[in-house]
Amino acid sequence: MPSLSLLTANSRPHERLFTTANATSAASALAGRMAAQLMVEYPELWPETIRALIAHSAEWTDAMRQAFLPVNGLSSKKDVASLIRRCGFGMPDLERAMWSVENSLTMICEEQLHPFKREGPKDPTLRDMNFHRLPWPLQELEALGETQVEMRVTLSYFIEPNPSARGFSARYRYQSHGLRYDVKRPLESMADFSARINAAARDEEERTRAEGGDQGWIVGIQNRHKGSLHSDIWRGSAADLASRGLIGVYPVSGWWKTRPQLERVDSIARYALVVSIHAPKVDVELYTAVANQIAATVAVQV
């Protein structure tokens, strides 16, 4: 339809200066433009981070929800997974990707880890996991009590594809490595959280599923870990969020590990982690609270 097409330069200007583009061609052009705008605004950010910010800013439109979610609004994780397969994470928004407002806050982490290691003649094993402490304003969140808030987490990384692979019969044949994230649960100690992540990594290796789960996630742990771009939204009370101040990022297998003869076992994996919290328009300024906390920090030599 002409109303859904974009005006663009014609590839044969001697015949006609302009033409139109639609569907995925137009969407790719708009996504490329948004990536370029973010890179101009934040030239120091990694490509993994630019990609994460675009996905993190996306929201499903009313038309998307009406087409793929139940009319009564009681959607299951299966319904949400079906929506993501058809519409991705929704329509990205440049303003949301660039700015935090007074009642919202976004944290960006750019890190790396060694997914695997090999010691002697033994088969390679998993190596590193990273923990990120979230600088949330605890007093402000606890003061909100049972007020409903929202936390969104997006993990972005690039894999190295295996050019010799044919088909997808083997689970780790195509990707060089995979990364996953998990958030500390209320009343969970650091030791318990670390043990649970280790168990989750082991379950991935053994292709088993752990029982139980963390309530409040829209997509859910069984559905969000597809591909190399993972995003999910948690909704719950502000007091509950205040006790979830830690995120763990850990590796799962890939052909770097399963094909050690290619000598990529010691490769480094980069990733970008974007976490944001959003409170309703109440009398609290999350951004200002954290900005004051950061400004009061004194750098020390360790």
N, C-alpha and C positions, 0 to 999 in steps of 0.2 A: 504494500500500500504506500502511496506517495507520502502520506502523513507520518509513516514510520521509517522513512528513508532519510539519509543525511546527504547534503550536498558536498561533493568532493571534486578534486581535480581529475580530469579525464586522462587516461593513459595514452590517448592519441590526440594531443592538442591541435594538430593540424586539421582534424575533422570536427572536433568539438571541444571547447575549453572545459566544460563541467559535465559531470554526470552524478548519479546518485548511488549510494551504497546502503545495504540493509542487512538485516539478520546478523550473523556472526561477524561479518566483515565490518559492519558499523560498530558493533559492540567492541571488537578488538581495537578499532581506532579510538574509541572513547576511553577504553581502559589504558591504552598507551599514552593518551593525552593526560589522564589523571596521574599515571606513574611519573610522567615527565614533570608535571606541576609539583608533585611531592619532592622529586629529586632536586628541583630548583630551590624549593623552600628549605629542604634539609639535605644539602649536598654531601654531608658526612655519613648519612645512613647507608647501610648495606642494601643490595637488591633484595635480600631475604626480608628485610624490614619494610621496604616499600611495598612488597607483595603482601606482607602481613597487615599493614595499615589499610590497604584497600579492602581486603576481606573483612577486617575488623570493623570497618565503618559501614558495612553493608547491613541492610535491614530488608525483610520481606515486605513487599507492598500488600495492600489489602486485596488486590486482584490475585496475587500469588497465593495468599492464605485461603481465599474463598475457593480457589480452584483445586487445592490439594489437601486442605485440612477440614475436619468435620465442621458442620454448620453450628453445632452446639458449643464449639470452642474447646471441648475436652479432647485435645489431641494426644495421642500416644507417641512414644519414641519411634515407633514404626511409621506413623504418619509423617513425623518430622524428617525421618530418613528419606522417605519417598519425595518430600518437598525439596530436600537438598539435592537429590539426584536430578531433579528437573530444573530447579531454579538456583542452584548453588546456595550461597549465603544471602542472596537477595540483591538489592540495588545499592551500590556503594555511594557514599556521599563525601565529597571533597572537604567540606567544612568540618564534618565530624572527624575526618582523618587528620586534619591539621591542628585542631584546637581542643582544649579542655575548657569547659565552662565552670562556673562557680560551684555547681552541684554535681559535677562530674570530675573524674580524675583518671589519667592514663599513664601507665608506666611502660617504658620500652627497655628491654634488655637485649643486648647483642653479645652472644657468648659462643664458646666452642668447647668441644670435648673429644676425647678419643673413645669411639664406641667399642673397640675391640683390642685385645692383646693376645700375644702368643708367647708362651714360655716353654722353651725346649721343644721336644717332639710332640707334645700334646696338641690337641685341636685348639684353635683360638676360642677364647671366652670373652664375655662382656667385661668392660673395663670401668668406664667412668659414669657417674651420675652427678648432676649439678642441682643444688638447692638455691632457690631465690627467695629471700625474705621480702615480703611486701610492706612498703613503708606507709601502711594505712594509718590514718588518724584515729587511734583506738578510742580516745575519750569521746570524740565526736560521734563515732559509730555506736558506742555503748550508750550514749545519751539518747540515741534514736530508738533504742530498745527493740520493740517488735515491729517497727516500721519496715515495710518491705523494700529491699534494695536489690540491685542487680550487679553481678560481676561477670564480665566476659573475658575469656582467655583465648588467645590465638597463638599458635606455634607454627612457624614457617621455616622450612629448610629446603635445600636442593639436593637431590640424590644424583648419583652417577649411574646412568643406565648401563646395563650389560649388553653391548652390541651383538654378542654371540647368542643371546637368548632367543629362543623361538617359542612363542606361546606363553601361557601363564600357568602351566600345570604345576610347577613348583612354586611354593609360596614366596620364596625370597630370590627367585631367579632374576627378576628384572631390577629391583632396587639394590643399591650398594649398601644401604643401611636404612633403618627407620628410627624415628624418635617418638617418644610419647611424653605426656605430662600428666601429673596428678596433683591435687590440692589437699593439704592437710585438713583433716576433719576435726570438728569440735571435740575437745577433751582427749585428743590423740597426742601422745608425747612424740618428741623428735625421734626417739628410738623405734617406737611403734610405726611411725610414718615411714622411716627408712626401711624397716622390715617389710612393710606392705608393698613398697615400690619394688624391692628385691623379689618378692613373691610374684608381683605382676609381670616383671621381666622374665622370670622363670616360666610362668604360665604361657607367655608368648612363645618362648622357645619350645615348649612341650605341646603347644597348640591346645591348651586346655583353658577353661574359663573359671575364674574364681567366683564363688558364691557371694551373693550380697552386692550392695552398691551404695553409692552416695546419692541421697535424695536431693532434688532441686535442680538437677541438670536438665536442660531442654533436649539436647541431642543424646547424651549418655555415652559412657565409656565404650560400649560395644559398637557404637555407630560413628563416633567422631574420628577414630583413628584410621582413616582411609587416605591413601595418597601421601602427600608430603606437606599438606596444609590442613591443620586441625584447628577448629574453632568451636567453642561451646559457650553456653550462657547458663549461669547459676542464679537462681532467685530464691531469696529467703530473708530472714530478719537481719537487721543491722547488727544486733548483738551476736548472732551466729556468724556473720561475716567477720566480725572483729577477732574471732578465734581461729580464723582460717588464713593466717598470715604467712604461709609458706607454700611454695610450689616446687615440685621436683620434676626435673627433666631427665629422662633415662633412655638408653638405646635398646633397640631390638635388632634381630638378625637381618643380614643381607648378604649379597655375594662377596663383599669384602671379607666376611667371616667364613662363609661356606666354601669359598674357593681360594684358600691361602696360597696356592701355587702362583697366583697372579700378583702376590706381594703387595697387597693394598691393606693388609690387616692394621698397620699402624697409621692409617690416614686419619686426618682431623675432620670433624664434622662441625660446620658453623650452623647457627640457628638464631632466629629472632623470636623473642617472646614478648607479646603485647598483652597487658592486663589492664582492664579499666573497671571502675566501679561507678555506679550511677545511683543517686538517691533522688526521690521525688522532690518537687520544689517545696522544700521545707526550710525552716530557718536554721540552716547549717551550711558552712562553706568548706567543703572538703579540700578543694584546691588550695585555698589560702592557708588552711591548717598545715598541709604538707609543705607548702612553699616556705612558711615561717620556720618549720622544723629543719629544712635543708639549709636555709640561710644561717641558722645558728650553729651548724656543724663546723667544727674546726678540723682541718686536715693535719694529720700527724704522720711522721715518718716511722715505718715499722721495719 
